[in-house]
Amino acid sequence: MNFTDLGISPALVRALDKEGITTPMPIQAEALPTLLEGSDAYVSAQTGTGKTLAYLLPIFQKIDPAIPNAQAIVLAPTHELASQIHQQALRLAQNSGMPIKSLLLIGGASTKRQLEKLKKKPPLVIGSSGRILELIRSKKLKVPKVGTVVIDEADRMLFGESAQTVDEILKTLPLRPQLVFASATVQPESFATAGELAPEMKHLAAAANQVNADIQHLCFYAEERSKADLLRKLIRATEPKRAIVFVHRNKDAELVASKMHHYGISVADIHGTHGKLARKKAMDDIRSGKVSILIASDVAARGLDIKGVTHIFNYDVPSSSKDYLHRVGRCGRAGEQGYALSLMTEQEGRLAARYEKELGIQMIEAEIHQGQIFAAEE
């Protein structure tokens, strides 16, 4: 099945082709028909499997450029994710030749500049819920024609204060919009909230625990105090084109980054205590190729979509197979080979067996000697 079979217009099919996207991902094949018909839906699939395009394509197809008003709103929990979605929308518009403008509305950016751009009445608005609600209330953002609202990372957006802000935005809309919730995970509380907002929503999900066959899974054993040195050796041996090193805690991201700098390895790091400017610089550095290694805490990495990742290093090993799947799913995309290297203590070794059993993968125990990686049994 191709995008044309799923009902996508020729202009958008050409746009996808220019990005090298010719075959729908499983979640796209599952979601596109439902979203194109205007039904409410909760779209769940792991990070990097095509959820953004699954909702952007129907939005582009429904927008009428002749209507000088916002017609769709996409809400995201972080400025980084909102910016990623906006960039994808810009590429779709440029590659398709469709006269559809999108506007990024986030806090921390120049309000004056955003207001100037709002005067051009873009049909697609993407941003943080707080800034968008503020602009709606001040009547700077006109919403009488909004027919679609997407809540991305719904498991975060529909929890606590964010859920209240989303609800207030929906109450300002004179039309009852199509509601689309997108998330890598399905949390019971957030899913229940989505059900209250859209009682007839359909739950659209990609196959559970679907592991990319193009990823090779390796595990290396080391004592905790030796992990930094092991990571150094693995980075030197693999020379990754682009890699993400995962740690559990914010302070560990800083510590590991400091050790890599000490070893002469250039890295960027992001974590929960980073300010917006520091986070933006780190992301710009990894995307531009200024650095090839990004060290990220679990919390800071939520929603990250970085193209061209070849290696994932699990410096701290996730305790659940689901979290392992989310991490390693960021490499080996678009048919490219990916490598997931996990640094484990003897006590953590049981997790390798869990991943194998629950995900149906092979975890190859490996060692490194004189800059070369070998399977342990060799």
N, C-alpha and C positions, 0 to 999 in steps of 0.2 A: 504494500500500500504506500502511495506517495502523497505529497501535500495536496496535489490537485484532487485526488480521490477523496480527501478529507474535506474538500470544499474551499480550499484557499485560492484566492484570486491569482491570475497569471502574473500580475505586477509583483505581488508578494513572493510568489514562487521564484521569480527571477532574482528578487532581492536576497532570498535565502541561498540561492545557487551561487551568488557572488561571494557569499561567506563560506562557501564549501559545504553548505547544509542541503543535502538532497534527499535524505531519508528521515522520516519522523522518528523521534525518540519514543519509547513506549508510552510515557505519560502524555506526550503530544497526541499520539494516535488515540489515546483514551479520552483526552479532554476536549480536543478541538470540536468534534461534532456537537457536544453538549453546550459548549460556550458559544459556538456560532448560532445556535438556535435561541440563545438568550436565557438559558436556565441558570439558576443559582447553583453554585458548586463549591465543594471543598476539595482542592487539588493537592494531593500529598505525594511527594516523591523526594528522594534524597537530593542533596545539594549537587548542582552541576548536571542535572538530567533533563534540562530544557523546560522547566516550569515557566520561566519568564516569557519565552516565546509562546508558550501554550496559551497565555492570556493576552499578550500584546498583539498577536496576529488577529484574533477576533475583534479586538478594539480597533485596530487599523481598518479592518474591513467594514466595520459599522460606522465609523466616523464620516460625517458629511462635511467636506471642506467648505461648503457654501453657508454653513451655519456658523456665524461669528460668536461662538460661545464655547465654554468648556463642555465637553461631552463625556469625558471619562476622567476619573481620578484614581491614581495608584498611591496607596499609603504604605510606607515602609518604616521599620523601627529605628533604622540608623541612617545617618547621612551617607555613609559609604554605600549601602545597598541601594538607596534612592538614586545615587549618582550612577551606579552600575546599570540600573533599569533605564535611566534617562539616556545613557550612552547607547544602549541597545535600541531604544526608540529612535534616536538620531540616525543610527546606521540603517534601520529599516526604512525610514523616510528617504534618506539619501539614495540607497540602493534600489528602491522601488520607483523613485520618481514621483511618489505621491505627495501632494502639497499639504502634509500634515505636520504641524509644528508642535513640539512638546516643550514644557517649561518645568524646570527643577525649582521647587520651593522648599527650602530648608532653613532652619534656624542657623545663626552664625554667619550667614551670607548677607550681602548688602540688601536691605529692605527696599531702599530707593531704586536700585537696579531691577529688583524683582517686580516692583510696581510699574516701572517703565515697560518691562516686557509683557506684563499682564494687559497693558493697553492694546497689545496686538491680538488679544483674545485667542490664545492657543487652544485647540480642541482637547489636548491631552495635558493633564497636570500631574506631576509626580513629585512626591515629597514626604515630609514628616507631618504627622497628624496635627501637632501643635501649631506649626506655622500655617498650615492650610485652614484650620479652624479659625485662627486669628484673622486671616484675610477674608474668609467668608463672613465673619461677624462684622468686620469693618466695611463690608460691601465692596471690597476691592476685587474679590474673586466672585464672579457671577455664576450661579449654579442652576438656573432654571432648566437647562437642557442636559444636565448630567444624567446619562442613562446607564453607566457602568461604574461601579466602585470595586477596586481590587484591594484587598488587605493582604499584603505579602508578609511572610513570617507570622502567620496568624496565631501560632502558638505563643508568641510574645505580645502581639498587638491586642489580643483579646484577653489580656490578663491585667488586673489591677487598674491603675489610673489610665493606662493606654486604652483599655476597653471603654472607659467612660468617654474619652475624647472621641473615639471612633463612633460611639453611639450618638454623641452630640453633633458630629458632622452629618451623619445620616438623617438626623431630625431636621437639619436645615434644608434638605433637598425637597423641592416641591413634587418631583416625580419619584416614584418608587423604582430605584435602579436595580439592574442585575447585580447581584453580589457574588464576588469570586474571592474565596479564601485560599491562599497558597501557603504551604508549609512543608518543611522537610520531615517533621515529626507530627504526630497527632496526640496532643495532650487532652485528656478527658475534659478538663474544665474549659479550655479554650474551644474545644469542639462543641461542647454543650452551649456555650455562648453564641457560637456561630449558628447553631440550630435555632436558638431563640430569635436571632436576627433574620434568618432565612429558613423557616420551618420546612420548606419543600426542597431544600438543597440536596444535590446528589453528591455522594462521596466518590471521587475519582482518584484512584491510586495506581501507581505502577506496581508491578509484581514485588512482593515483599522480599527483602534480603537478596535482591538481584545484584550479583557481583560482576563487575566488568571483567570479562575473560582476558583482556589485554594487560592485566596487572599481575606482576609477579610478587609473591609475598615471601619476605625473608625475615628471619629472626636471629638476633645476635645476643649472646649471653654475656653479661658483665655485672660486676658489683655496682651499686648505686654511685659510689664515689668515682668510679672509672668511666661513667657514661659520657662525660664531656670529652675525654680523650678518645673514646671509641667513635663518637660522633665526628670529631675532627678527622680521624682516619678514614671514615666512610665517605665523608664529603670529598676528601682528597682523592680517594680511589674511584668514586663514581663520577666526579666532575659534572654534577647535574646542570642541565640547561636552566631549569627553574625548579625550586624545591620549597616545600613548607615543612618546618620542624614544629611538631606539636608538643606542648607542655600543658600540665594541668593548671598551674597557678600563675598569676600575674608576675609575682616576684621571680619565679623560675624563668620566665621569658627574658627578663632583664639579666638575670645571672648567666644564663646560657649564652645570650648575645655577647655579654662582656667577655666570657671565656673564649668565644670564637674570635672576637676582635684581638684578644691576647695572642691567639694562635696565628694571627695574620689572615683570617678568613673574613671577608667583608659580608656583613649580614644586616638586615633590617629587622626590627621587632615591633609587634603590636600586642597590646594587652589592655585590660579593662581600665587601668588608671592613666592611660595615655590621653593627652588632650587631643582635640580635633586636628590641630595643625601638625602635631607629631605623627598622628595616625595617617594623615593625608600624605605627608612626606614619605613615610615608609611604603605606602601603597604606590605612590608615584615612582619610587626608586625600584621596586620589584617589577612593576609593569614596563618601565622604560628600559630595563636591563642594566641599570646602574649597579644593582646587586642581583644576585641570582638565588639568594637564600632568605626566606622570610621565617622568623621564629614567632609563633603565635600561641597565645593561651586559648583554651577551648572557648571561653566566653567571647573573646575578641574576634575569633574566627567565624562566628555564626554568620551565615549568609555570604561569606566571601566567595567571589567567583573570579578566579585568576586563570587566564588562558595560558596554555603551554606548559603546565606543571608536569614534569617528568618523574619527580621523586617525592615521596612522602616519608619523612622520618618521624617515627613515634618515639620521642625521647622519653616521655611518660606514656605508658601503655594504657589505653582505655579499658575500663573494667567490663563494658558491655559490647557484644558483637555489633549492636546497632550503631554505637558511637565509632567503632572501628570502621564500619562500612561508610559512615558519613565522612570520616577523615580521608580514607584512601580513595574515595570516589572522586576526589579532586584531581587525580592524575590519570593518565592513560585514556584521555578522551579522543574522540574523532578518529578512532582506529590506531592511535599512536601507542607505543609500548609504555607502560607505567611501572614504577617500582615502589613497593611499600616496604620499608625497612624498620623493624621494631627492635628497640633496645630493651632487653628484658633481664631482670634479675632472676635467680633460680626460683624464687618464690612466685614470680610473675609467669613462669613457664607454663603453668596450668592454663593460662589464658589462650595460649597458642592452640591448645587442644580444643578449647571452647570455640574459637573462631572457625577451626576446621569443621567441627561438628555442626555448628549452627549456620554457617555461611556456605558450607560445601567447597571450601578452598583448601589448597595445600600450603602449609607454612613450612618453608624450607629452612632448616637450621643451618646457619652459615657461620664462617669464621673469616677473619682478615689477617693475612700474613704478608709482610713486606709490600704493602700497598695493593695486594691482590685478594679478591674475595673468592672463597671456595665453599662448596657444600661441606658440612661438618663431617659427613661420613667418608669424604675423600681424604 
